[in-house]
Amino acid sequence: MLTWIGLFVGGTVVGTFVLTIWVFWMMLRGVYWGISSLAGVPRQGRGSRATLRCPQYRCGALNLTEARYCRRCGATLKPVARAQWARI
Ligand SMILES: [Zn+2]
C-alpha cells in the first residue's frame, strides 16, 4: 500500500518537474524568438524574405515573393489555387 502511494507521489513529482522544465523551455524559446524578431535578425540571411528564386533549371532569376510567375522565364513560382483555375 505504501509502495503505491510512494509511486503515485513520485510520479506526480516527476511529472510536475518535467512539465515545469517544458514550460520553462518554451518560454525561453519564445523570449529568444521575440528578441530576435525585435532586433531584426533574419532567420535565413539577409533579403531571403523579399525574393524568391526561380525553381527552373538554368534560370534562377530572383523574383518578388508576391510574384506568381518568373519575370524571366515565366515559370510558375507558386502552386495556383483551385479557385483561380475555376475562374479561367
Ligand atoms: Zn525563371
PDB file of the backbone (N, CA, C, O) and the ligand in Angstrom, with CONECT records:
HET     ZN  A 101       1
ATOM      1  N   MET A   1       0.837  -1.213   0.000  1.00  0.00           N
ATOM      2  CA  MET A   1       0.000   0.000   0.000  1.00  0.00           C
ATOM      3  C   MET A   1       0.860   1.246   0.000  1.00  0.00           C
ATOM      4  O   MET A   1       0.619   2.178  -0.767  1.00  0.00           O
ATOM      5  N   LEU A   2       1.864   1.260   0.863  1.00  0.00           N
ATOM      6  CA  LEU A   2       2.742   2.424   0.927  1.00  0.00           C
ATOM      7  C   LEU A   2       3.527   2.571  -0.374  1.00  0.00           C
ATOM      8  O   LEU A   2       3.850   3.678  -0.805  1.00  0.00           O
ATOM      9  N   THR A   3       3.825   1.417  -0.990  1.00  0.00           N
ATOM     10  CA  THR A   3       4.579   1.460  -2.250  1.00  0.00           C
ATOM     11  C   THR A   3       3.781   2.183  -3.324  1.00  0.00           C
ATOM     12  O   THR A   3       4.312   2.991  -4.085  1.00  0.00           O
ATOM     13  N   TRP A   4       2.474   1.865  -3.364  1.00  0.00           N
ATOM     14  CA  TRP A   4       1.620   2.504  -4.375  1.00  0.00           C
ATOM     15  C   TRP A   4       1.537   4.007  -4.158  1.00  0.00           C
ATOM     16  O   TRP A   4       1.594   4.799  -5.099  1.00  0.00           O
ATOM     17  N   ILE A   5       1.401   4.379  -2.871  1.00  0.00           N
ATOM     18  CA  ILE A   5       1.348   5.825  -2.577  1.00  0.00           C
ATOM     19  C   ILE A   5       2.665   6.487  -2.967  1.00  0.00           C
ATOM     20  O   ILE A   5       2.696   7.584  -3.526  1.00  0.00           O
ATOM     21  N   GLY A   6       3.751   5.783  -2.652  1.00  0.00           N
ATOM     22  CA  GLY A   6       5.068   6.328  -2.998  1.00  0.00           C
ATOM     23  C   GLY A   6       5.212   6.482  -4.499  1.00  0.00           C
ATOM     24  O   GLY A   6       5.725   7.492  -4.981  1.00  0.00           O
ATOM     25  N   LEU A   7       4.753   5.470  -5.245  1.00  0.00           N
ATOM     26  CA  LEU A   7       4.827   5.533  -6.707  1.00  0.00           C
ATOM     27  C   LEU A   7       3.988   6.697  -7.233  1.00  0.00           C
ATOM     28  O   LEU A   7       4.403   7.446  -8.117  1.00  0.00           O
ATOM     29  N   PHE A   8       2.790   6.818  -6.655  1.00  0.00           N
ATOM     30  CA  PHE A   8       1.882   7.888  -7.109  1.00  0.00           C
ATOM     31  C   PHE A   8       2.495   9.256  -6.872  1.00  0.00           C
ATOM     32  O   PHE A   8       2.521  10.111  -7.757  1.00  0.00           O
ATOM     33  N   VAL A   9       2.999   9.446  -5.629  1.00  0.00           N
ATOM     34  CA  VAL A   9       3.590  10.746  -5.285  1.00  0.00           C
ATOM     35  C   VAL A   9       4.830  10.996  -6.130  1.00  0.00           C
ATOM     36  O   VAL A   9       5.051  12.098  -6.632  1.00  0.00           O
ATOM     37  N   GLY A  10       5.636   9.940  -6.274  1.00  0.00           N
ATOM     38  CA  GLY A  10       6.847  10.089  -7.077  1.00  0.00           C
ATOM     39  C   GLY A  10       6.505  10.454  -8.512  1.00  0.00           C
ATOM     40  O   GLY A  10       7.121  11.346  -9.095  1.00  0.00           O
ATOM     41  N   GLY A  11       5.526   9.767  -9.078  1.00  0.00           N
ATOM     42  CA  GLY A  11       5.129  10.057 -10.453  1.00  0.00           C
ATOM     43  C   GLY A  11       4.633  11.471 -10.600  1.00  0.00           C
ATOM     44  O   GLY A  11       4.964  12.160 -11.566  1.00  0.00           O
ATOM     45  N   THR A  12       3.827  11.913  -9.627  1.00  0.00           N
ATOM     46  CA  THR A  12       3.306  13.283  -9.687  1.00  0.00           C
ATOM     47  C   THR A  12       4.437  14.291  -9.626  1.00  0.00           C
ATOM     48  O   THR A  12       4.449  15.275 -10.366  1.00  0.00           O
ATOM     49  N   VAL A  13       5.391  14.035  -8.733  1.00  0.00           N
ATOM     50  CA  VAL A  13       6.511  14.975  -8.589  1.00  0.00           C
ATOM     51  C   VAL A  13       7.323  15.026  -9.876  1.00  0.00           C
ATOM     52  O   VAL A  13       7.674  16.104 -10.357  1.00  0.00           O
ATOM     53  N   VAL A  14       7.623  13.845 -10.433  1.00  0.00           N
ATOM     54  CA  VAL A  14       8.408  13.798 -11.672  1.00  0.00           C
ATOM     55  C   VAL A  14       7.634  14.460 -12.807  1.00  0.00           C
ATOM     56  O   VAL A  14       8.200  15.213 -13.600  1.00  0.00           O
ATOM     57  N   GLY A  15       6.322  14.169 -12.879  1.00  0.00           N
ATOM     58  CA  GLY A  15       5.511  14.768 -13.925  1.00  0.00           C
ATOM     59  C   GLY A  15       5.503  16.273 -13.832  1.00  0.00           C
ATOM     60  O   GLY A  15       5.671  16.962 -14.838  1.00  0.00           O
ATOM     61  N   THR A  16       5.308  16.791 -12.632  1.00  0.00           N
ATOM     62  CA  THR A  16       5.304  18.239 -12.441  1.00  0.00           C
ATOM     63  C   THR A  16       6.658  18.827 -12.808  1.00  0.00           C
ATOM     64  O   THR A  16       6.747  19.890 -13.422  1.00  0.00           O
ATOM     65  N   PHE A  17       7.707  18.118 -12.422  1.00  0.00           N
ATOM     66  CA  PHE A  17       9.072  18.577 -12.697  1.00  0.00           C
ATOM     67  C   PHE A  17       9.296  18.690 -14.208  1.00  0.00           C
ATOM     68  O   PHE A  17       9.793  19.701 -14.705  1.00  0.00           O
ATOM     69  N   VAL A  18       8.913  17.614 -14.931  1.00  0.00           N
ATOM     70  CA  VAL A  18       9.090  17.605 -16.385  1.00  0.00           C
ATOM     71  C   VAL A  18       8.257  18.700 -17.023  1.00  0.00           C
ATOM     72  O   VAL A  18       8.724  19.399 -17.923  1.00  0.00           O
ATOM     73  N   LEU A  19       7.022  18.852 -16.559  1.00  0.00           N
ATOM     74  CA  LEU A  19       6.131  19.875 -17.121  1.00  0.00           C
ATOM     75  C   LEU A  19       6.712  21.268 -16.897  1.00  0.00           C
ATOM     76  O   LEU A  19       6.682  22.115 -17.790  1.00  0.00           O
ATOM     77  N   THR A  20       7.243  21.495 -15.690  1.00  0.00           N
ATOM     78  CA  THR A  20       7.826  22.800 -15.378  1.00  0.00           C
ATOM     79  C   THR A  20       8.995  23.094 -16.304  1.00  0.00           C
ATOM     80  O   THR A  20       9.122  24.203 -16.822  1.00  0.00           O
ATOM     81  N   ILE A  21       9.847  22.098 -16.511  1.00  0.00           N
ATOM     82  CA  ILE A  21      11.010  22.283 -17.389  1.00  0.00           C
ATOM     83  C   ILE A  21      10.536  22.573 -18.807  1.00  0.00           C
ATOM     84  O   ILE A  21      11.088  23.428 -19.499  1.00  0.00           O
ATOM     85  N   TRP A  22       9.487  21.836 -19.234  1.00  0.00           N
ATOM     86  CA  TRP A  22       8.971  22.023 -20.595  1.00  0.00           C
ATOM     87  C   TRP A  22       8.437  23.441 -20.774  1.00  0.00           C
ATOM     88  O   TRP A  22       8.740  24.110 -21.762  1.00  0.00           O
ATOM     89  N   VAL A  23       7.634  23.891 -19.802  1.00  0.00           N
ATOM     90  CA  VAL A  23       7.066  25.241 -19.877  1.00  0.00           C
ATOM     91  C   VAL A  23       8.184  26.273 -19.881  1.00  0.00           C
ATOM     92  O   VAL A  23       8.153  27.239 -20.643  1.00  0.00           O
ATOM     93  N   PHE A  24       9.164  26.057 -19.026  1.00  0.00           N
ATOM     94  CA  PHE A  24      10.289  26.977 -18.925  1.00  0.00           C
ATOM     95  C   PHE A  24      11.027  27.045 -20.252  1.00  0.00           C
ATOM     96  O   PHE A  24      11.405  28.125 -20.705  1.00  0.00           O
ATOM     97  N   TRP A  25      11.232  25.885 -20.878  1.00  0.00           N
ATOM     98  CA  TRP A  25      11.934  25.806 -22.151  1.00  0.00           C
ATOM     99  C   TRP A  25      11.157  26.539 -23.249  1.00  0.00           C
ATOM    100  O   TRP A  25      11.736  27.273 -24.050  1.00  0.00           O
ATOM    101  N   MET A  26       9.841  26.328 -23.272  1.00  0.00           N
ATOM    102  CA  MET A  26       9.019  27.000 -24.277  1.00  0.00           C
ATOM    103  C   MET A  26       9.069  28.517 -24.080  1.00  0.00           C
ATOM    104  O   MET A  26       9.111  29.275 -25.049  1.00  0.00           O
ATOM    105  N   MET A  27       9.064  28.952 -22.814  1.00  0.00           N
ATOM    106  CA  MET A  27       9.135  30.376 -22.523  1.00  0.00           C
ATOM    107  C   MET A  27      10.467  30.941 -22.993  1.00  0.00           C
ATOM    108  O   MET A  27      10.518  32.014 -23.594  1.00  0.00           O
ATOM    109  N   LEU A  28      11.540  30.218 -22.717  1.00  0.00           N
ATOM    110  CA  LEU A  28      12.871  30.645 -23.146  1.00  0.00           C
ATOM    111  C   LEU A  28      12.911  30.789 -24.659  1.00  0.00           C
ATOM    112  O   LEU A  28      13.443  31.767 -25.186  1.00  0.00           O
ATOM    113  N   ARG A  29      12.343  29.807 -25.357  1.00  0.00           N
ATOM    114  CA  ARG A  29      12.327  29.826 -26.814  1.00  0.00           C
ATOM    115  C   ARG A  29      11.532  31.017 -27.326  1.00  0.00           C
ATOM    116  O   ARG A  29      11.946  31.711 -28.255  1.00  0.00           O
ATOM    117  N   GLY A  30      10.362  31.243 -26.691  1.00  0.00           N
ATOM    118  CA  GLY A  30       9.529  32.370 -27.097  1.00  0.00           C
ATOM    119  C   GLY A  30      10.250  33.686 -26.895  1.00  0.00           C
ATOM    120  O   GLY A  30      10.205  34.561 -27.759  1.00  0.00           O
ATOM    121  N   VAL A  31      10.918  33.835 -25.755  1.00  0.00           N
ATOM    122  CA  VAL A  31      11.656  35.071 -25.473  1.00  0.00           C
ATOM    123  C   VAL A  31      12.782  35.224 -26.485  1.00  0.00           C
ATOM    124  O   VAL A  31      13.041  36.327 -26.967  1.00  0.00           O
ATOM    125  N   TYR A  32      13.447  34.132 -26.807  1.00  0.00           N
ATOM    126  CA  TYR A  32      14.570  34.184 -27.751  1.00  0.00           C
ATOM    127  C   TYR A  32      14.090  34.648 -29.124  1.00  0.00           C
ATOM    128  O   TYR A  32      14.693  35.534 -29.729  1.00  0.00           O
ATOM    129  N   TRP A  33      12.995  34.044 -29.616  1.00  0.00           N
ATOM    130  CA  TRP A  33      12.486  34.422 -30.930  1.00  0.00           C
ATOM    131  C   TRP A  33      11.940  35.835 -30.912  1.00  0.00           C
ATOM    132  O   TRP A  33      12.057  36.570 -31.892  1.00  0.00           O
ATOM    133  N   GLY A  34      11.333  36.218 -29.769  1.00  0.00           N
ATOM    134  CA  GLY A  34      10.810  37.572 -29.643  1.00  0.00           C
ATOM    135  C   GLY A  34      11.919  38.590 -29.750  1.00  0.00           C
ATOM    136  O   GLY A  34      11.790  39.583 -30.466  1.00  0.00           O
ATOM    137  N   ILE A  35      13.016  38.350 -29.041  1.00  0.00           N
ATOM    138  CA  ILE A  35      14.158  39.263 -29.081  1.00  0.00           C
ATOM    139  C   ILE A  35      14.762  39.274 -30.479  1.00  0.00           C
ATOM    140  O   ILE A  35      15.144  40.327 -30.989  1.00  0.00           O
ATOM    141  N   SER A  36      14.845  38.102 -31.093  1.00  0.00           N
ATOM    142  CA  SER A  36      15.425  38.007 -32.433  1.00  0.00           C
ATOM    143  C   SER A  36      14.618  38.827 -33.430  1.00  0.00           C
ATOM    144  O   SER A  36      15.181  39.567 -34.237  1.00  0.00           O
ATOM    145  N   SER A  37      13.291  38.692 -33.369  1.00  0.00           N
ATOM    146  CA  SER A  37      12.459  39.422 -34.324  1.00  0.00           C
ATOM    147  C   SER A  37      12.487  40.913 -34.026  1.00  0.00           C
ATOM    148  O   SER A  37      12.433  41.731 -34.944  1.00  0.00           O
ATOM    149  N   LEU A  38      12.573  41.277 -32.735  1.00  0.00           N
ATOM    150  CA  LEU A  38      12.625  42.687 -32.372  1.00  0.00           C
ATOM    151  C   LEU A  38      13.925  43.307 -32.847  1.00  0.00           C
ATOM    152  O   LEU A  38      13.956  44.449 -33.305  1.00  0.00           O
ATOM    153  N   ALA A  39      15.005  42.532 -32.730  1.00  0.00           N
ATOM    154  CA  ALA A  39      16.318  43.038 -33.145  1.00  0.00           C
ATOM    155  C   ALA A  39      16.454  43.015 -34.661  1.00  0.00           C
ATOM    156  O   ALA A  39      17.427  43.534 -35.208  1.00  0.00           O
ATOM    157  N   GLY A  40      15.480  42.416 -35.339  1.00  0.00           N
ATOM    158  CA  GLY A  40      15.528  42.388 -36.795  1.00  0.00           C
ATOM    159  C   GLY A  40      16.524  41.388 -37.331  1.00  0.00           C
ATOM    160  O   GLY A  40      17.065  41.576 -38.421  1.00  0.00           O
ATOM    161  N   VAL A  41      16.778  40.332 -36.588  1.00  0.00           N
ATOM    162  CA  VAL A  41      17.730  39.326 -37.047  1.00  0.00           C
ATOM    163  C   VAL A  41      16.991  38.326 -37.936  1.00  0.00           C
ATOM    164  O   VAL A  41      16.095  37.626 -37.463  1.00  0.00           O
ATOM    165  N   PRO A  42      17.353  38.252 -39.203  1.00  0.00           N
ATOM    166  CA  PRO A  42      16.693  37.296 -40.089  1.00  0.00           C
ATOM    167  C   PRO A  42      17.129  35.874 -39.791  1.00  0.00           C
ATOM    168  O   PRO A  42      18.264  35.623 -39.386  1.00  0.00           O
ATOM    169  N   ARG A  43      16.192  34.939 -40.003  1.00  0.00           N
ATOM    170  CA  ARG A  43      16.498  33.543 -39.699  1.00  0.00           C
ATOM    171  C   ARG A  43      17.363  32.903 -40.782  1.00  0.00           C
ATOM    172  O   ARG A  43      18.178  32.022 -40.505  1.00  0.00           O
ATOM    173  N   GLN A  44      17.172  33.361 -42.021  1.00  0.00           N
ATOM    174  CA  GLN A  44      17.895  32.718 -43.120  1.00  0.00           C
ATOM    175  C   GLN A  44      18.639  33.734 -43.962  1.00  0.00           C
ATOM    176  O   GLN A  44      18.501  33.758 -45.185  1.00  0.00           O
ATOM    177  N   GLY A  45      19.416  34.561 -43.319  1.00  0.00           N
ATOM    178  CA  GLY A  45      20.217  35.510 -44.069  1.00  0.00           C
ATOM    179  C   GLY A  45      19.423  36.709 -44.533  1.00  0.00           C
ATOM    180  O   GLY A  45      18.197  36.740 -44.422  1.00  0.00           O
ATOM    181  N   ARG A  46      20.123  37.685 -45.047  1.00  0.00           N
ATOM    182  CA  ARG A  46      19.516  38.931 -45.447  1.00  0.00           C
ATOM    183  C   ARG A  46      18.778  38.805 -46.772  1.00  0.00           C
ATOM    184  O   ARG A  46      19.268  38.163 -47.700  1.00  0.00           O
ATOM    185  N   GLY A  47      17.610  39.411 -46.861  1.00  0.00           N
ATOM    186  CA  GLY A  47      16.908  39.508 -48.134  1.00  0.00           C
ATOM    187  C   GLY A  47      16.245  38.225 -48.590  1.00  0.00           C
ATOM    188  O   GLY A  47      15.627  38.213 -49.655  1.00  0.00           O
ATOM    189  N   SER A  48      16.344  37.155 -47.838  1.00  0.00           N
ATOM    190  CA  SER A  48      15.762  35.905 -48.296  1.00  0.00           C
ATOM    191  C   SER A  48      14.236  35.961 -48.241  1.00  0.00           C
ATOM    192  O   SER A  48      13.551  35.169 -48.888  1.00  0.00           O
ATOM    193  N   ARG A  49      13.716  36.906 -47.462  1.00  0.00           N
ATOM    194  CA  ARG A  49      12.269  37.003 -47.333  1.00  0.00           C
ATOM    195  C   ARG A  49      11.665  37.766 -48.498  1.00  0.00           C
ATOM    196  O   ARG A  49      10.519  37.525 -48.876  1.00  0.00           O
ATOM    197  N   ALA A  50      12.438  38.695 -49.075  1.00  0.00           N
ATOM    198  CA  ALA A  50      11.890  39.594 -50.081  1.00  0.00           C
ATOM    199  C   ALA A  50      11.902  38.965 -51.470  1.00  0.00           C
ATOM    200  O   ALA A  50      11.096  39.330 -52.326  1.00  0.00           O
ATOM    201  N   THR A  51      12.809  38.028 -51.693  1.00  0.00           N
ATOM    202  CA  THR A  51      12.933  37.477 -53.038  1.00  0.00           C
ATOM    203  C   THR A  51      12.698  35.977 -53.041  1.00  0.00           C
ATOM    204  O   THR A  51      12.840  35.284 -52.034  1.00  0.00           O
ATOM    205  N   LEU A  52      12.332  35.519 -54.221  1.00  0.00           N
ATOM    206  CA  LEU A  52      12.063  34.100 -54.410  1.00  0.00           C
ATOM    207  C   LEU A  52      12.803  33.659 -55.665  1.00  0.00           C
ATOM    208  O   LEU A  52      12.592  34.214 -56.744  1.00  0.00           O
ATOM    209  N   ARG A  53      13.664  32.669 -55.524  1.00  0.00           N
ATOM    210  CA  ARG A  53      14.460  32.250 -56.669  1.00  0.00           C
ATOM    211  C   ARG A  53      13.651  31.317 -57.558  1.00  0.00           C
ATOM    212  O   ARG A  53      12.941  30.438 -57.070  1.00  0.00           O
ATOM    213  N   CYS A  54      13.762  31.513 -58.847  1.00  0.00           N
ATOM    214  CA  CYS A  54      13.035  30.691 -59.813  1.00  0.00           C
ATOM    215  C   CYS A  54      13.493  29.244 -59.716  1.00  0.00           C
ATOM    216  O   CYS A  54      14.696  28.982 -59.721  1.00  0.00           O
ATOM    217  N   PRO A  55      12.569  28.301 -59.627  1.00  0.00           N
ATOM    218  CA  PRO A  55      12.933  26.891 -59.479  1.00  0.00           C
ATOM    219  C   PRO A  55      13.408  26.256 -60.780  1.00  0.00           C
ATOM    220  O   PRO A  55      13.917  25.136 -60.782  1.00  0.00           O
ATOM    221  N   GLN A  56      13.240  26.978 -61.889  1.00  0.00           N
ATOM    222  CA  GLN A  56      13.608  26.404 -63.183  1.00  0.00           C
ATOM    223  C   GLN A  56      15.111  26.249 -63.305  1.00  0.00           C
ATOM    224  O   GLN A  56      15.878  27.131 -62.917  1.00  0.00           O
ATOM    225  N   TYR A  57      15.516  25.121 -63.847  1.00  0.00           N
ATOM    226  CA  TYR A  57      16.914  24.861 -64.084  1.00  0.00           C
ATOM    227  C   TYR A  57      17.445  25.837 -65.121  1.00  0.00           C
ATOM    228  O   TYR A  57      16.800  26.077 -66.141  1.00  0.00           O
ATOM    229  N   ARG A  58      18.631  26.404 -64.860  1.00  0.00           N
ATOM    230  CA  ARG A  58      19.306  27.351 -65.750  1.00  0.00           C
ATOM    231  C   ARG A  58      18.634  28.713 -65.765  1.00  0.00           C
ATOM    232  O   ARG A  58      18.989  29.557 -66.587  1.00  0.00           O
ATOM    233  N   CYS A  59      17.673  28.952 -64.879  1.00  0.00           N
ATOM    234  CA  CYS A  59      17.089  30.297 -64.805  1.00  0.00           C
ATOM    235  C   CYS A  59      17.537  30.925 -63.500  1.00  0.00           C
ATOM    236  O   CYS A  59      18.454  31.746 -63.480  1.00  0.00           O
ATOM    237  N   GLY A  60      16.886  30.535 -62.406  1.00  0.00           N
ATOM    238  CA  GLY A  60      17.303  31.010 -61.082  1.00  0.00           C
ATOM    239  C   GLY A  60      17.153  32.502 -60.886  1.00  0.00           C
ATOM    240  O   GLY A  60      17.828  33.084 -60.037  1.00  0.00           O
ATOM    241  N   ALA A  61      16.281  33.132 -61.656  1.00  0.00           N
ATOM    242  CA  ALA A  61      16.085  34.572 -61.511  1.00  0.00           C
ATOM    243  C   ALA A  61      15.410  34.877 -60.177  1.00  0.00           C
ATOM    244  O   ALA A  61      14.594  34.100 -59.680  1.00  0.00           O
ATOM    245  N   LEU A  62      15.769  36.027 -59.611  1.00  0.00           N
ATOM    246  CA  LEU A  62      15.163  36.430 -58.349  1.00  0.00           C
ATOM    247  C   LEU A  62      13.886  37.201 -58.625  1.00  0.00           C
ATOM    248  O   LEU A  62      13.884  38.177 -59.375  1.00  0.00           O
ATOM    249  N   ASN A  63      12.807  36.755 -58.015  1.00  0.00           N
ATOM    250  CA  ASN A  63      11.513  37.423 -58.180  1.00  0.00           C
ATOM    251  C   ASN A  63      10.995  37.845 -56.818  1.00  0.00           C
ATOM    252  O   ASN A  63      11.453  37.357 -55.785  1.00  0.00           O
ATOM    253  N   LEU A  64      10.043  38.747 -56.829  1.00  0.00           N
ATOM    254  CA  LEU A  64       9.394  39.130 -55.586  1.00  0.00           C
ATOM    255  C   LEU A  64       8.582  37.954 -55.067  1.00  0.00           C
ATOM    256  O   LEU A  64       8.073  37.150 -55.848  1.00  0.00           O
ATOM    257  N   THR A  65       8.464  37.857 -53.759  1.00  0.00           N
ATOM    258  CA  THR A  65       7.718  36.752 -53.180  1.00  0.00           C
ATOM    259  C   THR A  65       6.243  36.820 -53.564  1.00  0.00           C
ATOM    260  O   THR A  65       5.544  35.807 -53.544  1.00  0.00           O
ATOM    261  N   GLU A  66       5.770  38.028 -53.917  1.00  0.00           N
ATOM    262  CA  GLU A  66       4.369  38.177 -54.312  1.00  0.00           C
ATOM    263  C   GLU A  66       4.129  37.686 -55.727  1.00  0.00           C
ATOM    264  O   GLU A  66       2.992  37.398 -56.101  1.00  0.00           O
ATOM    265  N   ALA A  67       5.198  37.588 -56.522  1.00  0.00           N
ATOM    266  CA  ALA A  67       5.063  37.222 -57.925  1.00  0.00           C
ATOM    267  C   ALA A  67       4.611  35.766 -58.060  1.00  0.00           C
ATOM    268  O   ALA A  67       5.047  34.888 -57.315  1.00  0.00           O
ATOM    269  N   ARG A  68       3.726  35.540 -59.033  1.00  0.00           N
ATOM    270  CA  ARG A  68       3.233  34.190 -59.289  1.00  0.00           C
ATOM    271  C   ARG A  68       4.060  33.507 -60.377  1.00  0.00           C
ATOM    272  O   ARG A  68       4.212  32.286 -60.397  1.00  0.00           O
ATOM    273  N   TYR A  69       4.587  34.329 -61.277  1.00  0.00           N
ATOM    274  CA  TYR A  69       5.369  33.776 -62.380  1.00  0.00           C
ATOM    275  C   TYR A  69       6.736  34.423 -62.425  1.00  0.00           C
ATOM    276  O   TYR A  69       6.920  35.567 -62.009  1.00  0.00           O
ATOM    277  N   CYS A  70       7.677  33.675 -62.932  1.00  0.00           N
ATOM    278  CA  CYS A  70       9.034  34.181 -63.051  1.00  0.00           C
ATOM    279  C   CYS A  70       9.064  35.295 -64.083  1.00  0.00           C
ATOM    280  O   CYS A  70       8.463  35.186 -65.151  1.00  0.00           O
ATOM    281  N   ARG A  71       9.771  36.369 -63.750  1.00  0.00           N
ATOM    282  CA  ARG A  71       9.799  37.511 -64.667  1.00  0.00           C
ATOM    283  C   ARG A  71      10.715  37.241 -65.853  1.00  0.00           C
ATOM    284  O   ARG A  71      10.643  37.947 -66.859  1.00  0.00           O
ATOM    285  N   ARG A  72      11.569  36.236 -65.752  1.00  0.00           N
ATOM    286  CA  ARG A  72      12.485  35.961 -66.848  1.00  0.00           C
ATOM    287  C   ARG A  72      11.980  34.848 -67.760  1.00  0.00           C
ATOM    288  O   ARG A  72      11.964  35.006 -68.981  1.00  0.00           O
ATOM    289  N   CYS A  73      11.564  33.715 -67.170  1.00  0.00           N
ATOM    290  CA  CYS A  73      11.170  32.582 -67.996  1.00  0.00           C
ATOM    291  C   CYS A  73       9.666  32.299 -67.928  1.00  0.00           C
ATOM    292  O   CYS A  73       9.150  31.505 -68.715  1.00  0.00           O
ATOM    293  N   GLY A  74       8.982  32.927 -67.017  1.00  0.00           N
ATOM    294  CA  GLY A  74       7.536  32.773 -66.948  1.00  0.00           C
ATOM    295  C   GLY A  74       7.073  31.513 -66.245  1.00  0.00           C
ATOM    296  O   GLY A  74       5.892  31.173 -66.316  1.00  0.00           O
ATOM    297  N   ALA A  75       7.963  30.818 -65.574  1.00  0.00           N
ATOM    298  CA  ALA A  75       7.579  29.602 -64.869  1.00  0.00           C
ATOM    299  C   ALA A  75       6.742  29.944 -63.646  1.00  0.00           C
ATOM    300  O   ALA A  75       6.894  31.013 -63.055  1.00  0.00           O
ATOM    301  N   THR A  76       5.864  29.031 -63.275  1.00  0.00           N
ATOM    302  CA  THR A  76       5.021  29.246 -62.107  1.00  0.00           C
ATOM    303  C   THR A  76       5.878  29.140 -60.846  1.00  0.00           C
ATOM    304  O   THR A  76       6.584  28.153 -60.644  1.00  0.00           O
ATOM    305  N   LEU A  77       5.807  30.151 -60.016  1.00  0.00           N
ATOM    306  CA  LEU A  77       6.604  30.155 -58.794  1.00  0.00           C
ATOM    307  C   LEU A  77       5.845  29.554 -57.630  1.00  0.00           C
ATOM    308  O   LEU A  77       6.437  28.972 -56.721  1.00  0.00           O
ATOM    309  N   LYS A  78       4.528  29.697 -57.664  1.00  0.00           N
ATOM    310  CA  LYS A  78       3.721  29.165 -56.574  1.00  0.00           C
ATOM    311  C   LYS A  78       2.627  28.282 -57.158  1.00  0.00           C
ATOM    312  O   LYS A  78       2.132  28.555 -58.251  1.00  0.00           O
ATOM    313  N   PRO A  79       2.250  27.251 -56.461  1.00  0.00           N
ATOM    314  CA  PRO A  79       1.135  26.429 -56.922  1.00  0.00           C
ATOM    315  C   PRO A  79      -0.140  27.243 -56.997  1.00  0.00           C
ATOM    316  O   PRO A  79      -0.517  27.903 -56.028  1.00  0.00           O
ATOM    317  N   VAL A  80      -0.808  27.201 -58.140  1.00  0.00           N
ATOM    318  CA  VAL A  80      -2.001  28.014 -58.353  1.00  0.00           C
ATOM    319  C   VAL A  80      -3.168  27.406 -57.592  1.00  0.00           C
ATOM    320  O   VAL A  80      -3.397  26.197 -57.631  1.00  0.00           O
ATOM    321  N   ALA A  81      -3.887  28.258 -56.911  1.00  0.00           N
ATOM    322  CA  ALA A  81      -5.023  27.785 -56.122  1.00  0.00           C
ATOM    323  C   ALA A  81      -6.146  27.282 -57.027  1.00  0.00           C
ATOM    324  O   ALA A  81      -6.266  27.698 -58.180  1.00  0.00           O
ATOM    325  N   ARG A  82      -6.949  26.398 -56.496  1.00  0.00           N
ATOM    326  CA  ARG A  82      -8.009  25.782 -57.287  1.00  0.00           C
ATOM    327  C   ARG A  82      -9.068  26.796 -57.707  1.00  0.00           C
ATOM    328  O   ARG A  82      -9.653  26.689 -58.785  1.00  0.00           O
ATOM    329  N   ALA A  83      -9.308  27.792 -56.831  1.00  0.00           N
ATOM    330  CA  ALA A  83     -10.324  28.801 -57.125  1.00  0.00           C
ATOM    331  C   ALA A  83      -9.919  29.606 -58.346  1.00  0.00           C
ATOM    332  O   ALA A  83     -10.772  30.039 -59.121  1.00  0.00           O
ATOM    333  N   GLN A  84      -8.606  29.809 -58.522  1.00  0.00           N
ATOM    334  CA  GLN A  84      -8.153  30.591 -59.661  1.00  0.00           C
ATOM    335  C   GLN A  84      -8.296  29.791 -60.947  1.00  0.00           C
ATOM    336  O   GLN A  84      -8.532  30.355 -62.015  1.00  0.00           O
ATOM    337  N   TRP A  85      -8.152  28.479 -60.842  1.00  0.00           N
ATOM    338  CA  TRP A  85      -8.339  27.641 -62.018  1.00  0.00           C
ATOM    339  C   TRP A  85      -9.806  27.670 -62.459  1.00  0.00           C
ATOM    340  O   TRP A  85     -10.113  27.698 -63.651  1.00  0.00           O
ATOM    341  N   ALA A  86     -10.690  27.663 -61.478  1.00  0.00           N
ATOM    342  CA  ALA A  86     -12.109  27.630 -61.791  1.00  0.00           C
ATOM    343  C   ALA A  86     -12.552  28.889 -62.515  1.00  0.00           C
ATOM    344  O   ALA A  86     -13.485  28.860 -63.317  1.00  0.00           O
ATOM    345  N   ARG A  87     -11.868  30.011 -62.221  1.00  0.00           N
ATOM    346  CA  ARG A  87     -12.252  31.276 -62.823  1.00  0.00           C
ATOM    347  C   ARG A  87     -11.845  31.343 -64.295  1.00  0.00           C
ATOM    348  O   ARG A  87     -12.483  32.030 -65.092  1.00  0.00           O
ATOM    349  N   ILE A  88     -10.787  30.630 -64.642  1.00  0.00           N
ATOM    350  CA  ILE A  88     -10.251  30.752 -66.015  1.00  0.00           C
ATOM    351  C   ILE A  88     -11.188  30.091 -67.026  1.00  0.00           C
ATOM    352  O   ILE A  88     -10.904  30.093 -68.224  1.00  0.00           O
TER     353      ILE A  88
HETATM  354 ZN    ZN A 101      12.683  31.670 -64.270  1.00  0.00          ZN2+
END
